[in-house]
Each structure stands twice: as C-alpha cells, then as structure tokens.
Amino acid sequence: MKRFQGAGSKEQGGGLGSPRTLVHEMLRLIMWVSKPTRERTQKSSGFTLVEALVATLIMTVGFVGTYTLVGVVQNSMQASVMRQKLQLQANQILDIIEVDVTNVDQYNNMDLKVCAPPPNGTQTVSLLRQYEWCQRLRDQTGAAGANDNRIITVTTLADGSKDVQVLLEGLGGTIQVVMKRVYDL
C-alpha cells in the first residue's frame, strides 16, 4: 500500500513550495482517500449482525409505539362520539319534557336503563316516552352497561319552579353527561 506523503515532507523535497504544489498534493490526498482499498471495501460492504439487531430493535420499538398511539387515539375518538350522542339524546329529552311541562312530575325518577314496553292499553304519555327514549338511547349509544346510569330526576325548587336533570352514562360509567333545565310553572 502506498502511503501519502504531504507537502513539506522531507521525502518530497521539503518545504511547502508553491500554491500549485500544495493544490497538487491536496488532490493526491483526495484521490488516495477516495481510492477503495481491500480493507475499506470489506469494512463497508454490509451490516454486522449486531447492527442489524439494533436496527430491528429500534424499528420494533417504533412500531409498538405507533400501534399504542393508534389505540389511544381510537379510544379517545370512541369516547368523544359517545359523549356527543349522549348530549344529543339528553337535549332531545329535555326539549320533549318542555313541551309537556305541565306533567313534569311524571318524569321524576324515570329510569332509562332498562327498556320495558309499557303495559298494553297504557295511555300515559310519560310511560310511552320512557320506552321511546330508552329505545332511542339503546339504538344510538348501545345498551346501558352494568355501571351506567340513565335517569331523569325532577326537583321542586323554593319558588315552585321545577329543576329537571337528565343523567346519561356510557362506556361503563366512564362517560357522563348531565343536563339540567329549570321550568317555571
């Protein structure tokens, strides 16, 4: 193997010489460095087993992180959609109660968790609506879980007005929507 001997070495006549000699020596250095030797080509011809394992480990950690992130985002989206559906249903229930505000006390402690059809021949509007709301909730958000509460409460305030609260839960009680309205009679 030929060794490079730069400008100013004693073997080449010493001294820095002219700028032209310096440029010439620099070009020789560049050519020598860029010239593939047997040792250099063997070292850079591929990856070692350790390098391949480290790269595989890094890729695996990246994929696991991405997969976990996708799961978290999906759960967050599901919870957000459930919350919106419950809010919409609670708002619709309060709107319907507002139309029938004279019978507001009939809605007190109304459980919307179990959808049992009213007895045949029932003309009570509140029982018919209870079944309708329960069905709509089940269709829109799924059946209520064991830890979910779906209830309407009516409280009489000191001035005689009625405070109506709709509590709807979903996803095992992890999502909770509470809407209130006060009706003056």
C-alpha positions in Angstrom: 0.0 0.0 0.0 1.3 3.4 -1.0 1.5 6.0 1.8 0.7 9.6 1.2 3.4 12.0 2.0 2.0 15.5 2.1 3.6 18.8 1.2 6.5 19.7 3.4 7.7 16.1 4.0 11.4 15.5 3.6 10.9 12.7 1.1 9.4 15.0 -1.4 12.0 17.7 -1.2 10.8 19.6 1.8 9.2 23.0 2.2 5.6 24.0 1.4 6.5 25.0 -2.1 4.2 27.0 -4.3 0.5 27.1 -4.0 0.3 24.9 -7.1 2.3 22.2 -5.4 0.0 22.4 -2.4 -3.1 22.0 -4.6 -1.4 19.1 -6.4 -0.7 17.4 -3.1 -4.3 18.0 -1.8 -5.6 16.4 -5.0 -3.4 13.4 -4.4 -4.7 13.2 -0.9 -8.3 13.3 -2.0 -7.6 10.6 -4.7 -5.8 8.4 -2.1 -8.7 8.7 0.4 -11.4 8.1 -2.2 -9.5 5.1 -3.7 -11.1 1.9 -2.5 -8.7 -0.5 -0.8 -9.4 -4.0 0.1 -9.6 -3.2 3.8 -12.1 -0.4 3.3 -14.4 -2.3 1.0 -14.5 -5.2 3.4 -15.4 -3.0 6.3 -18.2 -1.1 4.5 -19.6 -3.9 2.4 -22.6 -4.6 4.7 -24.0 -4.7 8.2 -22.8 -6.7 11.1 -25.2 -8.9 13.0 -25.2 -6.5 15.9 -26.1 -3.5 13.7 -28.9 -5.5 12.2 -30.3 -6.5 15.6 -30.1 -2.9 16.9 -31.9 -1.6 13.8 -34.6 -4.3 14.2 -35.0 -3.4 17.9 -35.3 0.3 17.1 -37.9 -0.5 14.4 -39.8 -2.7 16.8 -40.0 0.0 19.4 -41.2 2.4 16.8 -43.9 0.1 15.6 -45.1 -0.7 19.2 -45.2 3.0 20.0 -47.2 3.7 16.8 -49.6 0.8 17.5 -50.2 2.0 21.1 -50.8 5.6 19.9 -53.3 4.4 17.4 -55.2 2.5 20.1 -55.2 5.5 22.4 -56.5 7.8 19.7 -59.2 5.3 18.7 -60.4 5.0 22.3 -60.4 8.8 22.6 -62.5 9.1 19.4 -64.9 6.5 20.6 -65.4 8.3 23.9 -65.9 11.6 22.2 -68.5 10.2 19.8 -70.3 8.6 22.8 -70.3 11.9 24.7 -71.8 13.7 21.7 -74.5 11.1 21.2 -75.4 11.2 24.9 -75.5 15.0 24.9 -77.8 15.0 21.9 -80.2 12.5 23.5 -80.3 14.4 26.8 -81.0 17.6 25.0 -83.8 16.0 23.0 -85.3 14.5 26.2 -85.4 18.0 27.8 -86.9 19.5 24.7 -89.8 17.0 24.8 -90.3 17.5 28.5 -90.5 21.2 27.9 -93.4 20.7 25.5 -95.2 18.6 28.3 -94.1 20.8 31.2 -97.5 20.6 32.9 -96.9 16.9 33.5 -93.2 17.3 34.5 -93.6 15.4 37.8 -94.5 12.2 36.0 -90.9 12.1 34.7 -89.3 12.1 38.2 -87.0 9.1 38.9 -87.6 7.8 35.4 -85.1 5.0 34.6 -84.0 4.8 31.0 -81.6 1.9 31.6 -84.0 -1.0 31.0 -86.3 -0.8 28.1 -89.5 -2.5 29.1 -92.5 -1.8 26.9 -95.5 -0.2 28.8 -98.4 -2.5 29.5 -101.0 -2.9 26.7 -103.6 -0.2 26.6 -101.4 2.3 28.5 -102.2 5.8 27.6 -99.8 7.5 30.0 -97.7 9.7 27.9 -94.7 9.6 30.2 -94.5 5.8 30.1 -94.8 5.8 26.3 -92.0 8.4 26.2 -89.9 6.5 28.7 -89.9 3.4 26.4 -89.3 5.5 23.3 -86.3 7.3 24.9 -84.9 4.1 26.2 -85.1 2.5 22.8 -83.5 5.6 21.1 -80.7 5.6 23.6 -80.1 1.9 23.1 -80.1 2.3 19.3 -77.8 5.4 19.3 -75.3 4.5 22.1 -75.8 0.8 22.7 -77.4 -0.9 25.7 -76.6 0.5 29.1 -73.8 -1.3 30.9 -73.9 -2.6 34.5 -72.2 0.6 35.7 -74.2 3.0 33.5 -76.9 5.3 35.0 -79.6 6.7 32.8 -82.1 8.6 34.9 -84.4 11.7 34.9 -85.0 13.5 38.2 -87.4 16.3 38.9 -86.9 18.6 41.9 -89.3 21.3 43.0 -87.4 24.5 43.9 -88.4 27.0 46.6 -90.1 29.3 44.2 -92.2 26.5 42.8 -90.2 26.0 39.6 -89.1 22.6 38.5 -85.5 21.6 38.1 -85.2 18.7 35.6 -81.9 16.8 35.4 -81.1 14.2 32.8 -78.1 11.9 33.7 -76.8 9.7 31.0 -73.7 7.5 31.2 -72.0 5.3 28.7 -68.9 3.0 28.3 -69.3 1.5 31.8 -69.8 4.8 33.5 -66.6 6.4 32.1 -68.6 8.9 30.0 -71.2 11.0 31.9 -73.5 13.7 30.6 -75.6 15.7 33.0 -78.0 18.3 31.6 -80.4 20.5 33.6 -83.2 22.9 32.9 -85.4 24.8 35.2 -89.1 25.3 34.1 -91.3 27.9 35.6 -94.9 26.7 36.0 
